[in-house]
Amino acid sequence: MFRKKEEELPPILTVISEGAFFEGNLSLKSSAKIEGSVKGNVACEGELVVGETGSVEGDVACKSLTLFGKLKGNVRAERVEIKRDGLLEGDVVTRVFIVEEGAVFNGSCSMELPQEEE
């Protein structure tokens, strides 16, 4: 239920604040939080959090996505969680997919099996 300490993600180093607008592709080496608007694709090596006032219009690739706001685009992540009042319109490829009551998901979801260690 709880993540082990060694599995904890790095702290959020990048924030796009409420009221900010970014247009273009965004590539991040760390975890990030979006409270403003992003129009373009987002690639994030850590966790991506789209806050309640945040919106993304574009495809997202990250380790983990937590969505409180709106996302229009396809998602590829190990873990995707859509929180209450979150909205995701697009296709999802993930290993773990959580949709809380009150969240909206319009699209398709493909669940990947964990890779076997050799």
MIVOTI-110856 format. One record per residue: residue number from 1; residue in three letters; x negated, y negated, z of N, C-alpha, C in turn. Coordinates in Angstrom, 1 decimal. Layout:
<drenba num="NUM" residu="ALA" n_c1="X" n_c2="Y" n_c3="Z" ca_c1="X" ca_c2="Y" ca_c3="Z" c_c1="X" c_c2="Y" c_c3="Z"/>
...
//
This chain:
<drenba num="1" residu="MET" n_c1="-0.8" n_c2="1.2" n_c3="0.0" ca_c1="0.0" ca_c2="0.0" ca_c3="0.0" c_c1="-0.9" c_c2="-1.3" c_c3="0.0"/>
<drenba num="2" residu="PHE" n_c1="-1.9" n_c2="-1.3" n_c3="0.8" ca_c1="-2.8" ca_c2="-2.4" ca_c3="0.9" c_c1="-4.1" c_c2="-2.1" c_c3="0.1"/>
<drenba num="3" residu="ARG" n_c1="-4.6" n_c2="-3.1" n_c3="-0.6" ca_c1="-5.9" ca_c2="-2.9" ca_c3="-1.3" c_c1="-7.0" c_c2="-2.8" c_c3="-0.3"/>
<drenba num="4" residu="LYS" n_c1="-7.9" n_c2="-1.9" n_c3="-0.6" ca_c1="-9.1" ca_c2="-1.7" ca_c3="0.2" c_c1="-10.0" c_c2="-2.9" c_c3="0.0"/>
<drenba num="5" residu="LYS" n_c1="-10.9" n_c2="-3.2" n_c3="1.0" ca_c1="-11.7" ca_c2="-4.4" ca_c3="1.0" c_c1="-12.6" c_c2="-4.4" c_c3="-0.3"/>
<drenba num="6" residu="GLU" n_c1="-13.1" n_c2="-3.3" n_c3="-0.6" ca_c1="-14.0" ca_c2="-3.2" ca_c3="-1.8" c_c1="-13.3" c_c2="-3.5" c_c3="-3.1"/>
<drenba num="7" residu="GLU" n_c1="-11.9" n_c2="-3.3" n_c3="-3.1" ca_c1="-11.1" ca_c2="-3.6" ca_c3="-4.3" c_c1="-10.6" c_c2="-5.0" c_c3="-4.4"/>
<drenba num="8" residu="GLU" n_c1="-10.8" n_c2="-5.8" n_c3="-3.4" ca_c1="-10.3" ca_c2="-7.2" ca_c3="-3.4" c_c1="-10.9" c_c2="-8.0" c_c3="-4.5"/>
<drenba num="9" residu="LEU" n_c1="-10.0" n_c2="-8.8" n_c3="-5.1" ca_c1="-10.5" ca_c2="-9.6" ca_c3="-6.2" c_c1="-11.1" c_c2="-10.8" c_c3="-5.7"/>
<drenba num="10" residu="PRO" n_c1="-12.0" n_c2="-11.4" n_c3="-6.6" ca_c1="-12.7" ca_c2="-12.6" ca_c3="-6.2" c_c1="-11.7" c_c2="-13.8" c_c3="-5.9"/>
<drenba num="11" residu="PRO" n_c1="-12.1" n_c2="-14.8" n_c3="-5.2" ca_c1="-11.2" ca_c2="-15.9" ca_c3="-4.9" c_c1="-10.9" c_c2="-16.6" c_c3="-6.2"/>
<drenba num="12" residu="ILE" n_c1="-9.7" n_c2="-17.3" n_c3="-6.2" ca_c1="-9.3" ca_c2="-18.1" ca_c3="-7.4" c_c1="-10.2" c_c2="-19.3" c_c3="-7.5"/>
<drenba num="13" residu="LEU" n_c1="-11.0" n_c2="-19.4" n_c3="-8.6" ca_c1="-11.9" ca_c2="-20.5" ca_c3="-8.8" c_c1="-11.4" c_c2="-21.6" c_c3="-9.8"/>
<drenba num="14" residu="THR" n_c1="-10.4" n_c2="-21.2" n_c3="-10.7" ca_c1="-9.9" ca_c2="-22.1" ca_c3="-11.7" c_c1="-8.4" c_c2="-22.3" c_c3="-11.4"/>
<drenba num="15" residu="VAL" n_c1="-8.0" n_c2="-23.6" n_c3="-11.4" ca_c1="-6.6" ca_c2="-23.9" ca_c3="-11.2" c_c1="-6.2" c_c2="-24.9" c_c3="-12.3"/>
<drenba num="16" residu="ILE" n_c1="-5.1" n_c2="-24.6" n_c3="-12.9" ca_c1="-4.5" ca_c2="-25.6" ca_c3="-13.8" c_c1="-3.2" c_c2="-26.1" c_c3="-13.0"/>
<drenba num="17" residu="SER" n_c1="-3.3" n_c2="-27.3" n_c3="-12.6" ca_c1="-2.3" ca_c2="-27.9" ca_c3="-11.6" c_c1="-1.0" c_c2="-28.2" c_c3="-12.3"/>
<drenba num="18" residu="GLU" n_c1="0.0" n_c2="-28.3" n_c3="-11.4" ca_c1="1.3" ca_c2="-28.7" ca_c3="-11.9" c_c1="1.2" c_c2="-30.1" c_c3="-12.6"/>
<drenba num="19" residu="GLY" n_c1="1.9" n_c2="-30.2" n_c3="-13.7" ca_c1="1.9" ca_c2="-31.4" ca_c3="-14.5" c_c1="0.8" c_c2="-31.4" c_c3="-15.6"/>
<drenba num="20" residu="ALA" n_c1="-0.2" n_c2="-30.5" n_c3="-15.4" ca_c1="-1.3" ca_c2="-30.5" ca_c3="-16.4" c_c1="-0.8" c_c2="-29.6" c_c3="-17.6"/>
<drenba num="21" residu="PHE" n_c1="-1.3" n_c2="-30.0" n_c3="-18.8" ca_c1="-1.0" ca_c2="-29.2" ca_c3="-20.0" c_c1="-2.3" c_c2="-28.9" c_c3="-20.8"/>
<drenba num="22" residu="PHE" n_c1="-2.5" n_c2="-27.6" n_c3="-21.1" ca_c1="-3.7" ca_c2="-27.2" ca_c3="-21.8" c_c1="-3.2" c_c2="-26.5" c_c3="-23.1"/>
<drenba num="23" residu="GLU" n_c1="-3.8" n_c2="-26.9" n_c3="-24.2" ca_c1="-3.5" ca_c2="-26.3" ca_c3="-25.5" c_c1="-4.8" c_c2="-25.7" c_c3="-26.1"/>
<drenba num="24" residu="GLY" n_c1="-4.8" n_c2="-24.4" n_c3="-26.4" ca_c1="-5.9" ca_c2="-23.7" ca_c3="-26.9" c_c1="-6.2" c_c2="-22.4" c_c3="-26.2"/>
<drenba num="25" residu="ASN" n_c1="-7.1" n_c2="-21.6" n_c3="-26.7" ca_c1="-7.4" ca_c2="-20.4" ca_c3="-26.0" c_c1="-8.3" c_c2="-20.6" c_c3="-24.8"/>
<drenba num="26" residu="LEU" n_c1="-7.9" n_c2="-19.9" n_c3="-23.7" ca_c1="-8.6" ca_c2="-20.1" ca_c3="-22.4" c_c1="-9.3" c_c2="-18.8" c_c3="-22.1"/>
<drenba num="27" residu="SER" n_c1="-10.6" n_c2="-18.8" n_c3="-21.8" ca_c1="-11.4" ca_c2="-17.6" ca_c3="-21.5" c_c1="-12.0" c_c2="-17.9" c_c3="-20.1"/>
<drenba num="28" residu="LEU" n_c1="-11.8" n_c2="-17.0" n_c3="-19.1" ca_c1="-12.2" ca_c2="-17.2" ca_c3="-17.8" c_c1="-13.0" c_c2="-16.0" c_c3="-17.2"/>
<drenba num="29" residu="LYS" n_c1="-14.1" n_c2="-16.3" n_c3="-16.5" ca_c1="-14.9" ca_c2="-15.2" ca_c3="-15.9" c_c1="-14.4" c_c2="-14.8" c_c3="-14.6"/>
<drenba num="30" residu="SER" n_c1="-13.5" n_c2="-15.7" n_c3="-13.9" ca_c1="-13.1" ca_c2="-15.4" ca_c3="-12.6" c_c1="-11.6" c_c2="-15.4" c_c3="-12.5"/>
<drenba num="31" residu="SER" n_c1="-11.0" n_c2="-15.3" n_c3="-11.4" ca_c1="-9.6" ca_c2="-15.3" ca_c3="-11.2" c_c1="-9.1" c_c2="-16.8" c_c3="-11.3"/>
<drenba num="32" residu="ALA" n_c1="-7.8" n_c2="-16.9" n_c3="-11.7" ca_c1="-7.3" ca_c2="-18.2" ca_c3="-12.0" c_c1="-5.8" c_c2="-18.3" c_c3="-11.6"/>
<drenba num="33" residu="LYS" n_c1="-5.3" n_c2="-19.6" n_c3="-11.4" ca_c1="-3.9" ca_c2="-19.8" ca_c3="-11.1" c_c1="-3.5" c_c2="-20.9" c_c3="-12.0"/>
<drenba num="34" residu="ILE" n_c1="-2.3" n_c2="-20.7" n_c3="-12.6" ca_c1="-1.7" ca_c2="-21.7" ca_c3="-13.5" c_c1="-0.4" c_c2="-22.2" c_c3="-12.9"/>
<drenba num="35" residu="GLU" n_c1="-0.4" n_c2="-23.5" n_c3="-12.6" ca_c1="0.8" ca_c2="-24.1" ca_c3="-12.1" c_c1="1.4" c_c2="-25.1" c_c3="-13.1"/>
<drenba num="36" residu="GLY" n_c1="0.5" n_c2="-25.4" n_c3="-14.1" ca_c1="0.9" ca_c2="-26.3" ca_c3="-15.2" c_c1="1.3" c_c2="-25.5" c_c3="-16.4"/>
<drenba num="37" residu="SER" n_c1="1.1" n_c2="-26.0" n_c3="-17.6" ca_c1="1.5" ca_c2="-25.4" ca_c3="-18.9" c_c1="0.3" c_c2="-25.0" c_c3="-19.7"/>
<drenba num="38" residu="VAL" n_c1="0.3" n_c2="-23.8" n_c3="-20.3" ca_c1="-0.8" ca_c2="-23.4" ca_c3="-21.2" c_c1="-0.1" c_c2="-22.9" c_c3="-22.4"/>
<drenba num="39" residu="LYS" n_c1="-0.6" n_c2="-23.5" n_c3="-23.6" ca_c1="-0.1" ca_c2="-23.0" ca_c3="-24.9" c_c1="-1.3" c_c2="-22.5" c_c3="-25.6"/>
<drenba num="40" residu="GLY" n_c1="-1.4" n_c2="-21.1" n_c3="-25.6" ca_c1="-2.6" ca_c2="-20.5" ca_c3="-26.2" c_c1="-2.8" c_c2="-19.2" c_c3="-25.5"/>
<drenba num="41" residu="ASN" n_c1="-3.7" n_c2="-18.4" n_c3="-26.0" ca_c1="-4.0" ca_c2="-17.1" ca_c3="-25.4" c_c1="-4.9" c_c2="-17.3" c_c3="-24.2"/>
<drenba num="42" residu="VAL" n_c1="-4.8" n_c2="-16.4" n_c3="-23.2" ca_c1="-5.5" ca_c2="-16.5" ca_c3="-21.9" c_c1="-6.2" c_c2="-15.1" c_c3="-21.7"/>
<drenba num="43" residu="ALA" n_c1="-7.6" n_c2="-15.2" n_c3="-21.6" ca_c1="-8.4" ca_c2="-14.0" ca_c3="-21.3" c_c1="-9.0" c_c2="-14.3" c_c3="-19.9"/>
<drenba num="44" residu="CYS" n_c1="-8.8" n_c2="-13.4" n_c3="-19.0" ca_c1="-9.2" ca_c2="-13.6" ca_c3="-17.6" c_c1="-9.8" c_c2="-12.3" c_c3="-17.1"/>
<drenba num="45" residu="GLU" n_c1="-11.1" n_c2="-12.4" n_c3="-16.6" ca_c1="-11.7" ca_c2="-11.2" ca_c3="-16.1" c_c1="-11.3" c_c2="-10.7" c_c3="-14.8"/>
<drenba num="46" residu="GLY" n_c1="-10.6" n_c2="-11.6" n_c3="-14.0" ca_c1="-10.1" ca_c2="-11.3" ca_c3="-12.7" c_c1="-8.6" c_c2="-11.3" c_c3="-12.7"/>
<drenba num="47" residu="GLU" n_c1="-8.0" n_c2="-11.8" n_c3="-11.6" ca_c1="-6.6" ca_c2="-11.9" ca_c3="-11.4" c_c1="-6.1" c_c2="-13.2" c_c3="-12.0"/>
<drenba num="48" residu="LEU" n_c1="-5.0" n_c2="-13.1" n_c3="-12.7" ca_c1="-4.3" ca_c2="-14.4" ca_c3="-13.1" c_c1="-3.0" c_c2="-14.5" c_c3="-12.4"/>
<drenba num="49" residu="VAL" n_c1="-2.7" n_c2="-15.6" n_c3="-11.8" ca_c1="-1.5" ca_c2="-15.9" ca_c3="-11.1" c_c1="-0.8" c_c2="-17.1" c_c3="-11.9"/>
<drenba num="50" residu="VAL" n_c1="0.4" n_c2="-16.9" n_c3="-12.3" ca_c1="1.2" ca_c2="-17.9" ca_c3="-12.9" c_c1="2.2" c_c2="-18.3" c_c3="-11.9"/>
<drenba num="51" residu="GLY" n_c1="2.0" n_c2="-19.5" n_c3="-11.3" ca_c1="2.9" ca_c2="-20.0" ca_c3="-10.2" c_c1="4.3" c_c2="-20.4" c_c3="-10.6"/>
<drenba num="52" residu="GLU" n_c1="5.1" n_c2="-20.7" n_c3="-9.7" ca_c1="6.5" ca_c2="-21.0" ca_c3="-9.9" c_c1="6.7" c_c2="-22.1" c_c3="-10.9"/>
<drenba num="53" residu="THR" n_c1="5.8" n_c2="-23.1" n_c3="-11.0" ca_c1="6.0" ca_c2="-24.2" ca_c3="-11.9" c_c1="5.1" c_c2="-24.0" c_c3="-13.2"/>
<drenba num="54" residu="GLY" n_c1="4.4" n_c2="-22.8" n_c3="-13.2" ca_c1="3.5" ca_c2="-22.5" ca_c3="-14.3" c_c1="4.3" c_c2="-21.9" c_c3="-15.5"/>
<drenba num="55" residu="SER" n_c1="3.7" n_c2="-22.1" n_c3="-16.7" ca_c1="4.2" ca_c2="-21.4" ca_c3="-17.9" c_c1="3.1" c_c2="-21.2" c_c3="-18.9"/>
<drenba num="56" residu="VAL" n_c1="3.1" n_c2="-20.1" n_c3="-19.5" ca_c1="2.1" ca_c2="-19.7" ca_c3="-20.5" c_c1="2.9" c_c2="-19.3" c_c3="-21.8"/>
<drenba num="57" residu="GLU" n_c1="2.5" n_c2="-19.8" n_c3="-22.9" ca_c1="3.0" ca_c2="-19.4" ca_c3="-24.2" c_c1="1.8" c_c2="-18.9" c_c3="-25.0"/>
<drenba num="58" residu="GLY" n_c1="1.6" n_c2="-17.6" n_c3="-25.0" ca_c1="0.5" ca_c2="-17.0" ca_c3="-25.7" c_c1="0.3" c_c2="-15.6" c_c3="-25.1"/>
<drenba num="59" residu="ASP" n_c1="-0.6" n_c2="-14.9" n_c3="-25.7" ca_c1="-1.0" ca_c2="-13.5" ca_c3="-25.2" c_c1="-1.9" c_c2="-13.6" c_c3="-24.0"/>
<drenba num="60" residu="VAL" n_c1="-1.8" n_c2="-12.7" n_c3="-23.1" ca_c1="-2.6" ca_c2="-12.7" ca_c3="-21.9" c_c1="-3.3" c_c2="-11.3" c_c3="-21.7"/>
<drenba num="61" residu="ALA" n_c1="-4.6" n_c2="-11.4" n_c3="-21.5" ca_c1="-5.4" ca_c2="-10.2" ca_c3="-21.2" c_c1="-6.2" c_c2="-10.5" c_c3="-19.9"/>
<drenba num="62" residu="CYS" n_c1="-5.9" n_c2="-9.6" n_c3="-18.8" ca_c1="-6.6" ca_c2="-9.9" ca_c3="-17.6" c_c1="-6.6" c_c2="-8.6" c_c3="-16.8"/>
<drenba num="63" residu="LYS" n_c1="-7.3" n_c2="-8.6" n_c3="-15.6" ca_c1="-7.3" ca_c2="-7.4" ca_c3="-14.8" c_c1="-6.0" c_c2="-7.2" c_c3="-14.1"/>
<drenba num="64" residu="SER" n_c1="-5.4" n_c2="-8.3" n_c3="-13.6" ca_c1="-4.2" ca_c2="-8.2" ca_c3="-12.8" c_c1="-3.4" c_c2="-9.5" c_c3="-13.1"/>
<drenba num="65" residu="LEU" n_c1="-2.1" n_c2="-9.4" n_c3="-13.3" ca_c1="-1.2" ca_c2="-10.5" ca_c3="-13.5" c_c1="-0.1" c_c2="-10.6" c_c3="-12.5"/>
<drenba num="66" residu="THR" n_c1="0.0" n_c2="-11.7" n_c3="-11.8" ca_c1="1.1" ca_c2="-11.9" ca_c3="-10.9" c_c1="1.9" c_c2="-13.1" c_c3="-11.4"/>
<drenba num="67" residu="LEU" n_c1="3.2" n_c2="-12.9" n_c3="-11.8" ca_c1="4.0" ca_c2="-13.9" ca_c3="-12.5" c_c1="5.1" c_c2="-14.4" c_c3="-11.6"/>
<drenba num="68" residu="PHE" n_c1="5.0" n_c2="-15.6" n_c3="-11.2" ca_c1="6.1" ca_c2="-16.3" ca_c3="-10.5" c_c1="6.9" c_c2="-17.2" c_c3="-11.4"/>
<drenba num="69" residu="GLY" n_c1="6.2" n_c2="-17.7" n_c3="-12.5" ca_c1="6.8" ca_c2="-18.6" ca_c3="-13.4" c_c1="7.2" c_c2="-17.9" c_c3="-14.7"/>
<drenba num="70" residu="LYS" n_c1="6.8" n_c2="-18.6" n_c3="-15.9" ca_c1="7.3" ca_c2="-18.1" ca_c3="-17.2" c_c1="6.1" c_c2="-17.7" c_c3="-18.1"/>
<drenba num="71" residu="LEU" n_c1="6.3" n_c2="-16.7" n_c3="-18.8" ca_c1="5.3" ca_c2="-16.2" ca_c3="-19.8" c_c1="6.0" c_c2="-15.7" c_c3="-21.0"/>
<drenba num="72" residu="LYS" n_c1="5.6" n_c2="-16.3" n_c3="-22.2" ca_c1="6.1" ca_c2="-15.9" ca_c3="-23.5" c_c1="4.9" c_c2="-15.4" c_c3="-24.3"/>
<drenba num="73" residu="GLY" n_c1="4.8" n_c2="-14.1" n_c3="-24.4" ca_c1="3.7" ca_c2="-13.5" ca_c3="-25.1" c_c1="3.4" c_c2="-12.1" c_c3="-24.6"/>
<drenba num="74" residu="ASN" n_c1="2.5" n_c2="-11.4" n_c3="-25.2" ca_c1="2.2" ca_c2="-10.0" ca_c3="-24.9" c_c1="1.1" c_c2="-10.0" c_c3="-23.8"/>
<drenba num="75" residu="VAL" n_c1="1.2" n_c2="-8.9" n_c3="-22.9" ca_c1="0.3" ca_c2="-8.8" ca_c3="-21.8" c_c1="-0.4" c_c2="-7.5" c_c3="-21.8"/>
<drenba num="76" residu="ARG" n_c1="-1.7" n_c2="-7.5" n_c3="-21.6" ca_c1="-2.5" ca_c2="-6.3" ca_c3="-21.4" c_c1="-3.3" c_c2="-6.5" c_c3="-20.1"/>
<drenba num="77" residu="ALA" n_c1="-3.0" n_c2="-5.7" n_c3="-19.1" ca_c1="-3.6" ca_c2="-5.8" ca_c3="-17.8" c_c1="-3.5" c_c2="-4.4" c_c3="-17.1"/>
<drenba num="78" residu="GLU" n_c1="-4.4" n_c2="-4.2" n_c3="-16.1" ca_c1="-4.3" ca_c2="-3.0" ca_c3="-15.3" c_c1="-3.1" c_c2="-3.0" c_c3="-14.4"/>
<drenba num="79" residu="ARG" n_c1="-2.7" n_c2="-4.2" n_c3="-14.0" ca_c1="-1.6" ca_c2="-4.3" ca_c3="-13.1" c_c1="-0.8" c_c2="-5.6" c_c3="-13.4"/>
<drenba num="80" residu="VAL" n_c1="0.5" n_c2="-5.4" n_c3="-13.5" ca_c1="1.4" ca_c2="-6.5" ca_c3="-13.8" c_c1="2.5" c_c2="-6.5" c_c3="-12.8"/>
<drenba num="81" residu="GLU" n_c1="2.8" n_c2="-7.7" n_c3="-12.2" ca_c1="3.8" ca_c2="-7.8" ca_c3="-11.2" c_c1="4.6" c_c2="-9.1" c_c3="-11.5"/>
<drenba num="82" residu="ILE" n_c1="5.9" n_c2="-8.9" n_c3="-11.8" ca_c1="6.8" ca_c2="-10.1" ca_c3="-12.0" c_c1="7.6" c_c2="-10.3" c_c3="-10.7"/>
<drenba num="83" residu="LYS" n_c1="7.4" n_c2="-11.4" n_c3="-10.1" ca_c1="8.1" ca_c2="-11.8" ca_c3="-8.9" c_c1="9.5" c_c2="-12.3" c_c3="-9.1"/>
<drenba num="84" residu="ARG" n_c1="10.3" n_c2="-12.4" n_c3="-8.1" ca_c1="11.6" ca_c2="-12.9" ca_c3="-8.1" c_c1="11.6" c_c2="-14.3" c_c3="-8.8"/>
<drenba num="85" residu="ASP" n_c1="12.5" n_c2="-14.5" n_c3="-9.8" ca_c1="12.6" ca_c2="-15.7" ca_c3="-10.6" c_c1="11.5" c_c2="-15.8" c_c3="-11.6"/>
<drenba num="86" residu="GLY" n_c1="10.6" n_c2="-14.8" n_c3="-11.7" ca_c1="9.6" ca_c2="-14.8" ca_c3="-12.8" c_c1="10.3" c_c2="-14.4" c_c3="-14.1"/>
<drenba num="87" residu="LEU" n_c1="9.8" n_c2="-14.8" n_c3="-15.3" ca_c1="10.3" ca_c2="-14.5" ca_c3="-16.6" c_c1="9.2" c_c2="-14.1" c_c3="-17.5"/>
<drenba num="88" residu="LEU" n_c1="9.3" n_c2="-12.9" n_c3="-18.1" ca_c1="8.3" ca_c2="-12.4" ca_c3="-19.1" c_c1="9.0" c_c2="-12.0" c_c3="-20.3"/>
<drenba num="89" residu="GLU" n_c1="8.7" n_c2="-12.7" n_c3="-21.4" ca_c1="9.3" ca_c2="-12.3" ca_c3="-22.7" c_c1="8.1" c_c2="-11.9" c_c3="-23.6"/>
<drenba num="90" residu="GLY" n_c1="8.0" n_c2="-10.6" n_c3="-23.8" ca_c1="6.9" ca_c2="-10.0" ca_c3="-24.6" c_c1="6.6" c_c2="-8.6" c_c3="-24.2"/>
<drenba num="91" residu="ASP" n_c1="5.7" n_c2="-8.0" n_c3="-24.9" ca_c1="5.4" ca_c2="-6.6" ca_c3="-24.6" c_c1="4.2" c_c2="-6.4" c_c3="-23.6"/>
<drenba num="92" residu="VAL" n_c1="4.3" n_c2="-5.4" n_c3="-22.9" ca_c1="3.3" ca_c2="-5.2" ca_c3="-21.8" c_c1="2.6" c_c2="-3.8" c_c3="-22.0"/>
<drenba num="93" residu="VAL" n_c1="1.3" n_c2="-3.8" n_c3="-21.8" ca_c1="0.5" ca_c2="-2.6" ca_c3="-21.7" c_c1="-0.2" c_c2="-2.6" c_c3="-20.4"/>
<drenba num="94" residu="THR" n_c1="0.1" n_c2="-1.6" n_c3="-19.5" ca_c1="-0.5" ca_c2="-1.7" ca_c3="-18.2" c_c1="-0.5" c_c2="-0.3" c_c3="-17.6"/>
<drenba num="95" residu="ARG" n_c1="-1.1" n_c2="-0.2" n_c3="-16.4" ca_c1="-1.1" ca_c2="1.1" ca_c3="-15.6" c_c1="0.0" c_c2="1.0" c_c3="-14.5"/>
<drenba num="96" residu="VAL" n_c1="0.1" n_c2="-0.2" n_c3="-14.0" ca_c1="1.0" ca_c2="-0.5" ca_c3="-12.9" c_c1="1.9" c_c2="-1.6" c_c3="-13.2"/>
<drenba num="97" residu="PHE" n_c1="3.3" n_c2="-1.4" n_c3="-13.1" ca_c1="4.2" ca_c2="-2.4" ca_c3="-13.6" c_c1="5.3" c_c2="-2.5" c_c3="-12.5"/>
<drenba num="98" residu="ILE" n_c1="5.4" n_c2="-3.7" n_c3="-11.9" ca_c1="6.3" ca_c2="-4.0" ca_c3="-10.8" c_c1="7.2" c_c2="-5.2" c_c3="-11.2"/>
<drenba num="99" residu="VAL" n_c1="8.5" n_c2="-5.0" n_c3="-11.1" ca_c1="9.5" ca_c2="-6.0" ca_c3="-11.4" c_c1="10.4" c_c2="-6.2" c_c3="-10.2"/>
<drenba num="100" residu="GLU" n_c1="10.3" n_c2="-7.3" n_c3="-9.5" ca_c1="11.1" ca_c2="-7.5" ca_c3="-8.3" c_c1="12.6" c_c2="-7.9" c_c3="-8.8"/>
<drenba num="101" residu="GLU" n_c1="13.5" n_c2="-7.6" n_c3="-7.8" ca_c1="14.9" ca_c2="-8.0" ca_c3="-8.1" c_c1="14.9" c_c2="-9.5" c_c3="-8.3"/>
<drenba num="102" residu="GLY" n_c1="15.7" n_c2="-9.9" n_c3="-9.3" ca_c1="15.8" ca_c2="-11.3" ca_c3="-9.7" c_c1="14.9" c_c2="-11.7" c_c3="-10.8"/>
<drenba num="103" residu="ALA" n_c1="13.9" n_c2="-10.9" n_c3="-11.1" ca_c1="12.9" ca_c2="-11.2" ca_c3="-12.2" c_c1="13.6" c_c2="-10.8" c_c3="-13.5"/>
<drenba num="104" residu="VAL" n_c1="13.1" n_c2="-11.4" n_c3="-14.6" ca_c1="13.6" ca_c2="-11.1" ca_c3="-15.9" c_c1="12.4" c_c2="-10.6" c_c3="-16.8"/>
<drenba num="105" residu="PHE" n_c1="12.6" n_c2="-9.5" n_c3="-17.4" ca_c1="11.6" ca_c2="-8.9" ca_c3="-18.4" c_c1="12.4" c_c2="-8.5" c_c3="-19.7"/>
<drenba num="106" residu="ASN" n_c1="12.0" n_c2="-9.2" n_c3="-20.7" ca_c1="12.6" ca_c2="-8.9" ca_c3="-22.1" c_c1="11.4" c_c2="-8.5" c_c3="-23.0"/>
<drenba num="107" residu="GLY" n_c1="11.3" n_c2="-7.2" n_c3="-23.2" ca_c1="10.2" ca_c2="-6.7" ca_c3="-24.1" c_c1="10.1" c_c2="-5.2" c_c3="-23.9"/>
<drenba num="108" residu="SER" n_c1="9.0" n_c2="-4.7" n_c3="-24.3" ca_c1="8.7" ca_c2="-3.2" ca_c3="-24.1" c_c1="7.5" c_c2="-3.1" c_c3="-23.2"/>
<drenba num="109" residu="CYS" n_c1="7.4" n_c2="-1.9" n_c3="-22.6" ca_c1="6.3" ca_c2="-1.6" ca_c3="-21.7" c_c1="5.7" c_c2="-0.3" c_c3="-22.0"/>
<drenba num="110" residu="SER" n_c1="4.4" n_c2="-0.2" n_c3="-22.2" ca_c1="3.7" ca_c2="1.0" ca_c3="-22.4" c_c1="2.8" c_c2="1.2" c_c3="-21.2"/>
<drenba num="111" residu="MET" n_c1="2.9" n_c2="2.4" n_c3="-20.6" ca_c1="2.1" ca_c2="2.7" ca_c3="-19.4" c_c1="1.0" c_c2="3.5" c_c3="-19.8"/>
<drenba num="112" residu="GLU" n_c1="-0.2" n_c2="3.1" n_c3="-19.5" ca_c1="-1.5" ca_c2="3.8" ca_c3="-19.8" c_c1="-1.8" c_c2="4.7" c_c3="-18.6"/>
<drenba num="113" residu="LEU" n_c1="-2.3" n_c2="5.9" n_c3="-18.9" ca_c1="-2.8" ca_c2="6.8" ca_c3="-17.9" c_c1="-4.2" c_c2="6.3" c_c3="-17.4"/>
<drenba num="114" residu="PRO" n_c1="-4.5" n_c2="6.5" n_c3="-16.1" ca_c1="-5.9" ca_c2="6.1" ca_c3="-15.7" c_c1="-6.9" c_c2="7.0" c_c3="-16.4"/>
<drenba num="115" residu="GLN" n_c1="-8.0" n_c2="6.4" n_c3="-16.8" ca_c1="-9.1" ca_c2="7.2" ca_c3="-17.5" c_c1="-9.7" c_c2="8.2" c_c3="-16.5"/>
<drenba num="116" residu="GLU" n_c1="-9.9" n_c2="9.4" n_c3="-17.0" ca_c1="-10.5" ca_c2="10.4" ca_c3="-16.1" c_c1="-11.9" c_c2="10.2" c_c3="-16.0"/>
<drenba num="117" residu="GLU" n_c1="-12.5" n_c2="10.4" n_c3="-14.8" ca_c1="-13.9" ca_c2="10.2" ca_c3="-14.6" c_c1="-14.6" c_c2="11.5" c_c3="-15.1"/>
<drenba num="118" residu="GLU" n_c1="-15.7" n_c2="11.4" n_c3="-15.8" ca_c1="-16.4" ca_c2="12.6" ca_c3="-16.3" c_c1="-17.5" c_c2="13.0" c_c3="-15.3"/>
//
